[in-house]
Amino acid sequence: MKKTICLAAVAIFNLLVITTVCYAQEVKPDTVKTGIYITSVHDIDFKQKEYTVTFWLWLKYKNKDFDFLQNLEVPMAKTVSRSFATVDSSDGQIYLLMKLQCVMKDSWKISNFPFDQQKLRLSIENSQFDSHSLIFVADTLGKHYDPRFTLNGWNIDSCIIYTGTKIYETAFGDESLPKPHSEYSAFRVRLNLTRNALGLFWKMFIGMYIAFLIAYVCFYIHPDGIDSRFGLSVGALFAVIGNKYIIDSALPESTSFTLVDTLHGLTLSFILIIISATAYSLKLVKKGKEKQAKRFDMFVAQAILVLYLFLNIYFISQANGN
């Protein structure tokens, strides 16, 4: 009888130990200390919303089943290529170092283009182990990108690394889960960029401003030169439209009203005002009020120039400030 009681006690004790171990494993997933060093960001394709990043990635962990050589997942990556990898397991843990190049897809904010600021994002996950088994811990020592590499046309403001949880509203076919919900730990990188915009701005908009000035010159042509005045204004109108189509062809599609749309719309509106003022001036000339037509031209010319300059400065400063 005593032997039976002892065996029962041992069985209960073992069950408690197993339950405690399982619970501890559930609430304390294995950690993976992860660090990154970006060596290059290039081939930024604004139209296709993608860029290429080259970086060193290292991971330190104890669970051999994680096998990041096979299970490494880079969400939002169009392609991932590994040029180098080394594994060291001599110190009771696995130290994996590899060099990767990824073509990343991302979304651009173009409302203030070319005075835009962009955030290039990169994240790392393990495709086989969720957040109940694996948690990333960021290695924050040292710099996270090579300060010597230059990104043509951009300034790097900061590089931030952090960890989080990526939620998927699916069970990936696992019928044992009570609901279609999965959570995976993620190691994330955010590279904040600002554009060197001044030179690009003038390259893009110089044609538009010259077209406006050509239309503006109409006020200094004699009011009875109807063909010259209307010809210059209409030509300037089509030049601005052409300039806008050229710029739009280099930008991704957007449903929002951007700075490019604002400045071109503003210029087209003012050229339309110039054409309307020319028509009214011609009407005065036809009535024999030539002096009045000249005074009207000079008044409208000054008003249009001041208002056009003010609105351009306002919209550009607003975009540059954001």
C-alpha positions as CSV (number, residue, x, y, z in Angstrom):
1,M,0.0,0.0,0.0
2,K,2.8,2.4,1.0
3,K,4.6,1.5,-2.3
4,T,1.5,2.4,-4.3
5,I,1.2,5.7,-2.5
6,C,4.8,6.5,-3.1
7,L,4.5,5.7,-6.8
8,A,1.4,7.8,-7.0
9,A,3.2,10.7,-5.3
10,V,6.2,10.3,-7.6
11,A,3.8,10.4,-10.7
12,I,2.1,13.5,-9.4
13,F,5.4,15.1,-8.7
14,N,6.6,14.3,-12.2
15,L,3.4,15.6,-13.7
16,L,3.8,18.9,-11.8
17,V,7.4,19.2,-12.9
18,I,6.4,18.6,-16.6
19,T,3.5,21.1,-16.3
20,T,5.8,23.7,-14.7
21,V,8.4,23.2,-17.4
22,C,5.9,23.5,-20.2
23,Y,4.4,26.6,-18.6
24,A,7.8,28.2,-18.2
25,Q,8.6,27.5,-21.8
26,E,5.3,29.0,-22.9
27,V,5.7,32.3,-21.0
28,K,9.4,32.5,-21.6
29,P,10.2,31.9,-25.3
30,D,13.8,31.7,-26.4
31,T,15.5,35.0,-27.3
32,V,17.5,35.8,-30.4
33,K,19.9,38.7,-30.0
34,T,20.0,40.4,-33.4
35,G,22.1,43.2,-34.9
36,I,22.5,44.8,-38.3
37,Y,25.0,47.0,-40.1
38,I,23.9,48.5,-43.4
39,T,26.7,49.0,-45.9
40,S,24.7,50.3,-48.9
41,V,21.4,51.6,-50.0
42,H,21.1,52.1,-53.8
43,D,18.9,51.8,-56.9
44,I,16.1,53.7,-55.4
45,D,13.3,53.4,-57.9
46,F,10.7,56.1,-57.1
47,K,8.4,55.0,-59.9
48,Q,8.3,51.3,-58.9
49,K,8.4,52.0,-55.2
50,E,11.5,49.9,-54.5
51,Y,15.1,50.1,-53.4
52,T,18.1,47.8,-52.8
53,V,19.8,47.5,-49.5
54,T,23.0,45.5,-48.6
55,F,23.7,44.7,-45.0
56,W,25.4,42.4,-42.5
57,L,23.1,40.6,-40.1
58,W,24.1,38.6,-37.0
59,L,21.9,36.4,-34.7
60,K,22.8,34.8,-31.4
61,Y,20.6,32.0,-30.0
62,K,20.7,28.6,-28.3
63,N,17.9,26.7,-29.9
64,K,19.4,24.9,-32.9
65,D,15.9,24.3,-34.3
66,F,15.5,28.0,-35.3
67,D,17.9,27.4,-38.2
68,F,17.9,31.0,-39.6
69,L,19.9,29.9,-42.6
70,Q,16.7,28.2,-43.9
71,N,14.0,29.9,-41.9
72,L,15.0,33.6,-42.3
73,E,12.0,35.6,-43.6
74,V,12.2,39.2,-44.9
75,P,8.7,40.5,-45.3
76,M,8.2,43.1,-48.1
77,A,11.3,41.9,-49.9
78,K,11.0,41.4,-53.6
79,T,14.3,39.3,-53.7
80,V,16.7,38.2,-51.0
81,S,20.2,37.0,-51.9
82,R,22.9,35.8,-49.5
83,S,26.5,36.3,-50.5
84,F,28.2,35.1,-47.2
85,A,27.2,33.1,-44.1
86,T,29.2,31.7,-41.2
87,V,28.0,29.7,-38.1
88,D,29.9,29.4,-34.8
89,S,28.5,27.1,-32.1
90,S,31.6,26.6,-30.0
91,D,30.4,28.8,-27.0
92,G,27.3,27.0,-26.1
93,Q,25.2,29.1,-28.4
94,I,24.9,29.6,-32.1
95,Y,26.4,32.7,-33.6
96,L,25.2,33.3,-37.2
97,L,26.7,36.0,-39.3
98,M,25.6,36.6,-42.9
99,K,25.7,39.3,-45.6
100,L,22.4,39.9,-47.5
101,Q,21.2,42.0,-50.4
102,C,17.5,42.6,-50.6
103,V,15.3,44.4,-53.1
104,M,12.6,45.9,-51.0
105,K,9.2,47.1,-51.9
106,D,7.9,50.1,-49.9
107,S,5.4,52.9,-50.1
108,W,6.5,56.5,-50.7
109,K,5.0,59.7,-49.4
110,I,5.0,62.1,-52.4
111,S,2.7,64.8,-51.1
112,N,5.6,67.2,-50.6
113,F,7.8,66.0,-53.5
114,P,10.6,67.0,-54.1
115,F,10.8,68.3,-50.5
116,D,9.8,64.8,-49.2
117,Q,11.1,62.7,-46.3
118,Q,11.0,59.0,-46.7
119,K,11.3,56.0,-44.3
120,L,12.9,52.9,-45.6
121,R,11.8,49.9,-43.6
122,L,13.2,46.5,-43.2
123,S,12.1,43.6,-40.9
124,I,13.3,40.1,-40.1
125,E,11.2,37.2,-39.0
126,N,11.5,33.4,-38.5
127,S,9.1,31.7,-40.8
128,Q,8.7,28.5,-38.6
129,F,8.6,29.8,-35.0
130,D,6.0,32.2,-33.7
131,S,6.3,34.7,-30.8
132,H,5.4,31.9,-28.2
133,S,8.7,30.2,-29.1
134,L,11.0,33.0,-30.3
135,I,11.5,36.6,-29.3
136,F,14.0,39.0,-31.0
137,V,16.2,41.2,-28.8
138,A,17.9,44.1,-30.6
139,D,21.7,44.4,-30.4
140,T,22.0,48.2,-30.0
141,L,25.8,48.5,-29.6
142,G,27.6,50.6,-32.1
143,K,26.4,52.2,-35.3
144,H,23.8,50.5,-37.5
145,Y,24.9,51.8,-40.9
146,D,28.2,52.8,-42.5
147,P,28.4,56.6,-42.3
148,R,30.9,56.6,-45.2
149,F,28.5,55.4,-47.9
150,T,26.7,58.3,-49.6
151,L,23.1,58.1,-50.9
152,N,22.9,60.2,-54.1
153,G,20.4,63.0,-53.6
154,W,19.5,62.0,-50.0
155,N,20.7,62.7,-46.5
156,I,20.4,60.0,-43.8
157,D,18.9,61.5,-40.7
158,S,18.8,58.4,-38.5
159,C,18.8,54.6,-38.4
160,I,16.5,53.1,-35.7
161,I,16.4,49.4,-34.8
162,Y,13.7,47.9,-32.6
163,T,11.6,44.8,-32.1
164,G,7.9,44.1,-32.2
165,T,5.2,41.6,-33.0
166,K,3.8,41.0,-36.5
167,I,0.2,39.9,-36.4
168,Y,-1.3,37.7,-39.1
169,E,-5.0,37.1,-39.2
170,T,-4.6,33.5,-40.4
171,A,-3.6,30.2,-38.9
172,F,-1.6,29.2,-42.0
173,G,-3.7,26.0,-42.2
174,D,-3.2,24.9,-38.6
175,E,-6.6,23.5,-37.6
176,S,-5.6,23.1,-34.0
177,L,-5.7,26.8,-33.3
178,P,-9.0,28.1,-31.9
179,K,-9.1,31.1,-34.3
180,P,-7.2,32.2,-37.4
181,H,-4.6,34.4,-35.6
182,S,-0.8,34.1,-35.5
183,E,1.8,36.3,-34.0
184,Y,5.5,36.4,-35.0
185,S,8.3,38.3,-33.4
186,A,10.0,40.8,-35.7
187,F,13.3,42.6,-35.7
188,R,12.8,46.0,-37.5
189,V,15.0,48.7,-39.0
190,R,13.8,52.2,-40.0
191,L,16.1,54.4,-42.1
192,N,14.9,58.0,-42.1
193,L,15.9,60.0,-45.2
194,T,15.5,63.6,-46.4
195,R,16.0,64.6,-50.0
196,N,18.5,67.2,-51.3
197,A,15.7,69.0,-53.0
198,L,16.8,72.5,-54.2
199,G,18.7,71.4,-57.3
200,L,16.0,68.8,-58.2
201,F,13.3,71.4,-57.7
202,W,14.7,73.8,-60.2
203,K,15.5,71.1,-62.8
204,M,11.8,70.0,-62.6
205,F,10.1,73.4,-62.5
206,I,12.3,75.8,-64.5
207,G,10.3,75.0,-67.6
208,M,7.0,75.7,-65.9
209,Y,8.2,79.1,-64.6
210,I,9.7,80.1,-68.0
211,A,6.3,79.2,-69.6
212,F,4.5,81.4,-67.1
213,L,6.9,84.3,-67.8
214,I,6.3,83.9,-71.5
215,A,2.6,84.3,-70.9
216,Y,3.2,87.2,-68.5
217,V,5.2,89.1,-71.2
218,C,1.8,89.4,-73.1
219,F,1.0,92.4,-70.9
220,Y,3.9,94.3,-72.4
221,I,2.8,93.7,-76.0
222,H,0.5,96.4,-77.4
223,P,-3.2,95.6,-76.8
224,D,-4.0,95.4,-80.5
225,G,-1.4,92.7,-81.1
226,I,-4.1,90.0,-80.5
227,D,-2.3,87.2,-82.4
228,S,0.9,87.6,-80.5
229,R,-0.7,87.9,-77.1
230,F,-3.0,84.9,-77.5
231,G,-0.4,82.8,-79.3
232,L,2.2,83.2,-76.5
233,S,-0.4,82.5,-73.7
234,V,-1.8,79.4,-75.4
235,G,1.7,78.1,-76.1
236,A,2.7,78.7,-72.5
237,L,-0.4,76.8,-71.4
238,F,0.5,73.7,-73.3
239,A,4.1,74.0,-72.2
240,V,3.0,73.8,-68.5
241,I,0.8,70.8,-69.2
242,G,3.7,69.0,-71.0
243,N,6.0,69.8,-68.1
244,K,3.5,68.2,-65.6
245,Y,3.1,65.1,-67.7
246,I,6.9,64.7,-67.7
247,I,7.2,65.0,-64.0
248,D,4.2,62.7,-63.3
249,S,5.8,60.0,-65.5
250,A,8.7,59.8,-63.0
251,L,6.5,59.6,-59.9
252,P,4.4,56.7,-58.5
253,E,0.6,57.0,-58.8
254,S,-1.1,58.9,-56.0
255,T,-4.7,59.8,-55.3
256,S,-3.6,62.8,-53.0
257,F,-3.0,66.3,-54.3
258,T,0.7,66.8,-54.2
259,L,3.0,69.9,-54.4
260,V,3.6,69.1,-58.1
261,D,-0.1,69.2,-58.7
262,T,-0.5,72.4,-56.7
263,L,2.2,74.4,-58.5
264,H,1.2,73.3,-61.9
265,G,-2.5,73.9,-61.2
266,L,-1.6,77.3,-59.8
267,T,0.4,78.2,-63.0
268,L,-2.3,77.0,-65.3
269,S,-4.9,79.1,-63.4
270,F,-2.8,82.2,-63.7
271,I,-2.2,81.7,-67.4
272,L,-5.9,81.3,-67.8
273,I,-6.3,84.7,-65.9
274,I,-3.8,86.2,-68.3
275,I,-5.8,85.0,-71.3
276,S,-9.0,86.3,-69.8
277,A,-7.3,89.7,-69.1
278,T,-6.0,89.8,-72.7
279,A,-9.5,89.2,-74.0
280,Y,-10.9,92.0,-71.8
281,S,-8.1,94.4,-72.9
282,L,-8.8,93.6,-76.5
283,K,-12.5,94.4,-75.9
284,L,-11.5,97.8,-74.5
285,V,-9.3,98.5,-77.6
286,K,-12.2,97.6,-79.9
287,K,-14.3,100.3,-78.1
288,G,-11.6,102.9,-78.7
289,K,-10.4,102.9,-75.0
290,E,-6.8,102.2,-75.8
291,K,-5.3,104.2,-72.8
292,Q,-7.7,102.5,-70.4
293,A,-6.6,99.1,-71.9
294,K,-3.0,99.9,-71.2
295,R,-3.7,101.0,-67.6
296,F,-5.7,97.8,-67.1
297,D,-2.8,95.7,-68.5
298,M,-0.3,97.3,-66.1
299,F,-2.5,96.9,-63.1
300,V,-3.3,93.3,-63.8
301,A,0.3,92.5,-64.6
302,Q,1.6,93.8,-61.2
303,A,-1.3,92.1,-59.3
304,I,-0.8,88.7,-61.0
305,L,3.0,88.8,-60.5
306,V,2.8,89.6,-56.8
307,L,0.1,87.1,-56.1
308,Y,1.7,84.3,-58.1
309,L,5.1,84.8,-56.3
310,F,3.4,84.9,-52.9
311,L,1.4,81.7,-53.5
312,N,4.4,79.9,-54.8
313,I,6.6,80.9,-51.8
314,Y,3.7,79.9,-49.4
315,F,3.1,76.4,-50.9
316,I,6.8,75.6,-51.2
317,S,7.6,76.8,-47.7
318,Q,4.7,74.7,-46.4
319,A,6.1,71.6,-48.2
320,N,9.7,72.2,-47.1
321,G,8.6,72.8,-43.5
322,N,6.9,69.4,-43.3
